[in-house]
Structure formats: structure tokens, C-alpha cells
Amino acid sequence: MMSSTLVIILWIIAALHALFYIGEAFLWKRPALSQALLPKINPGSRLDRAAEARALDVLFVNQAVYNLMIALGAVWAATSGAVTLATFICLFVLVAGLTLALTSKLRIGAVIQALPGLIGLVLILG
């Protein structure tokens, strides 16, 4: 049986990844968001930021689908009590957050993504 704290963590993961999905699938095209994030994603780029944002749009939509699936998996784990699925979801978001930290300057985003996964794994394994 899953602890209520783990269920809350899974709902937090679901909410965060649903927001990531919305940002990447729909809001990325808005200049305010893409212009704010591009220097952190690709700091050495000399490309025009608007052109770079358009070029990356397809990749962001693809990435958004991954985030949507993580959100749905977290909801499934939280509502079904599936500990194996919860373990996978927590490990997935932890590794994704660590990858983000290592490959970009989005350190706060990396912590926001990875920390719930780490807490969830501690709860599962502890």
C-alpha cells in the first residue's frame, strides 16, 4: 500500500508535468517565454532568437508529449496504488531533472523536476 505522502508527491509530479506540457506544447510559441528560456537552453547561440524558437518548436511539442505521459502515469500510479509504476515515474523525473541540470542553465527547473522524484523514491525505498 502506498503512503499518503507518496500519493501527494505523485499528484505534485502530475501537476508539474501537466504544466510543462502546456508550456512546451502551447506557450513556447509566445515570444515572452521562448525569449526568456533560449539564453538558458542554448547560451552560446548566435542565431536570431525568434528563428531559433521556431526551429525548436517541433522538438518542444515532442518533449511536451513525454511530459503529458509522465503526468498521466503519475495520476495512474496515485489512483491505482501501483508502486512499480510510481517507482518508474519517480525515477524517470529524477533522471530527467538531473539531465536538465547537466545540459542547460535551468538549475531551478532541474530541481523542481528532480526533487519530487527523489522524495518519492526515498518514500518507496525507505
Steps between C-alpha positions, in 0.01 A plus 500: 500500500621846410543763769287811478821705476604306190157553347539875558845492339354320198228767468770768519693321224179478294422870545854612417520288187154610386627860531820409313281349228295818466812717493680290242203415277315831499684784671846443349396691188438814704805726472505584872558137598732393220710816528537453877598132478719486189803668661488235773441210262758601241711781649769512231260527209549782255178423316206736491294400806166509314635275223656269755170473688318410178764240416470340843120498501468144365741371765311679776168351389660154500647561846160624616345162416755329726403734781132432442562125518695542825211704643250232399724224638529682832120534518463131416750401771339730758147377434577130459764457769740348245833521683701367206358772275560761772863386523543532124341847493713624790818361347410645159448854631813479717715401201331762280570769759863395533534502121353850487748616765793357306398627156363850561509797734145429620618400850180602680292314240721195547445504877126549457491201267737267687419563866149345508640190329779474756257543790269241346783247462607557861143436612473185288838355595509623858 
